[in-house]
Amino acid sequence: MGKGRGGFPGGGMPGNMSQLMKQAQRMQRQMEEAQAQLEETEMTGTAGGGVVEVTVSGKKEITKIKIDPEAVDPEDVEMLEDLVMAAANEALRKVDEVSQASMSKFTGGLGL
């Protein structure tokens, strides 16, 4: 009886540990691939009914700003500044949402 109990933890553990390590390595590769794909993704935020558009990469870098000439009022530069800021913040929120959704596929089952 002592022999059976002594052999169980030692005999079952290495195989399980090896399997867990393989799963962890596979998950890490998948997460790295998802992160690389996200970094190549671009999200666009708009403001003022689309007169201002800001495009942001998955790395959270602004890649493009488009401003409709109608949005340019020399008498009200603050309005244009607010529109650009709102569009940029919307684009950044979209990147965060996509990033969280992408990573939750991996962390959802880990209880993190």
Rosetta blueprint (number, residue, H / E / L):
1 M L
2 G H
3 K H
4 G H
5 R H
6 G H
7 G H
8 F H
9 P H
10 G H
11 G H
12 G H
13 M H
14 P H
15 G H
16 N H
17 M H
18 S H
19 Q H
20 L H
21 M H
22 K H
23 Q H
24 A H
25 Q H
26 R H
27 M H
28 Q H
29 R H
30 Q H
31 M H
32 E H
33 E H
34 A H
35 Q H
36 A H
37 Q H
38 L H
39 E H
40 E H
41 T L
42 E E
43 M E
44 T E
45 G E
46 T E
47 A E
48 G H
49 G H
50 G H
51 V L
52 V E
53 E E
54 V E
55 T E
56 V E
57 S E
58 G L
59 K L
60 K L
61 E L
62 I E
63 T E
64 K E
65 I E
66 K E
67 I E
68 D L
69 P H
70 E H
71 A H
72 V L
73 D L
74 P L
75 E L
76 D L
77 V H
78 E H
79 M H
80 L H
81 E H
82 D H
83 L H
84 V H
85 M H
86 A H
87 A H
88 A H
89 N H
90 E H
91 A H
92 L H
93 R H
94 K H
95 V H
96 D H
97 E H
98 V H
99 S H
100 Q H
101 A H
102 S H
103 M H
104 S H
105 K H
106 F H
107 T H
108 G H
109 G H
110 L H
111 G L
112 L L
